[in-house]
């Protein structure tokens, strides 16, 4: 702690001296955007592919959780989708020739039955007229004829249905059923993918909060990442310089511990003012408002610079 305070005091003294000679010089530190990667499911951790401090790229697998149940739900959704797709193809194709032939045969059978019952009723009427048949026998013959007529109408309607094929309404219902099943399949696929935690951006793993076999709760952070191939310089722009510092402004970054000066460019400047923090105070800046700014490092470096290192940034403005 004493060493840190001494370093900050020295930085403040150097910044104060520099500010007296260069009004475009401001102070700050190296920093990175912080990302909390949270768990979306409550399943045991099966694999951890990273370690703290490791540099990762966007899309790289960090942690894998058990996806057995999610995979089973996906298989079920895919089976339902295949079933609805087969039904839609069947309706698009229309009735098979064998089904139409069977319907025609049914009509022929029903026609023969109807004709037989007609002749049977005529015979019973003739016998009844001679007084050789009871009224009940005549009623049963009439009932059988009515039944045969109704059956013939049914078989004719079924044949017409086969010949007409699939209706537009049936096709529309089948198509919507396929879309619904596809949406459920996509949702199940997304659930499976959520069991694998991937890096959203390039950066460095700052901390890992769980170990193998642990079961995080949904929404609980599992990995803390610092994004970017390099940190940026977070500095505090005094109010007199604010109107001349804008995104795109070039700058020179002096990093504590490095002899060479690194080129940079302003990425963002806060629109809201705040009081200058204690470690950035200089004789010129005390009691003044300042604006937080982020200065990206343009230089390509093989090794990532550490966060938290004090920096001096000189804006290249008139």
HELIX and SHEET records of a PDB file:
HELIX    1   1 UNK A    2  UNK A   21  1                                  20    
HELIX    2   2 UNK A   68  UNK A   93  1                                  26    
HELIX    3   3 UNK A   97  UNK A  129  1                                  33    
HELIX    4   4 UNK A  135  UNK A  164  1                                  30    
HELIX    5   5 UNK A  168  UNK A  193  1                                  26    
HELIX    6   6 UNK A  239  UNK A  244  5                                   6    
HELIX    7   7 UNK A  278  UNK A  280  5                                   3    
SHEET    1   A 7 UNK A 274  UNK A 275  0                                        
SHEET    2   A 7 UNK A 289  UNK A 297 -1                                        
SHEET    3   A 7 UNK A 232  UNK A 238 -1                                        
SHEET    4   A 7 UNK A  25  UNK A  31 -1                                        
SHEET    5   A 7 UNK A 310  UNK A 315 -1                                        
SHEET    6   A 7 UNK A 250  UNK A 255 -1                                        
SHEET    7   A 7 UNK A 262  UNK A 269 -1                                        
SHEET    1   B 4 UNK A  34  UNK A  38  0                                        
SHEET    2   B 4 UNK A 221  UNK A 227 -1                                        
SHEET    3   B 4 UNK A 203  UNK A 208 -1                                        
SHEET    4   B 4 UNK A  55  UNK A  56 -1                                        
SHEET    1   C 3 UNK A  45  UNK A  48  0                                        
SHEET    2   C 3 UNK A  61  UNK A  65 -1                                        
SHEET    3   C 3 UNK A 196  UNK A 198 -1                                        
END                                                                             
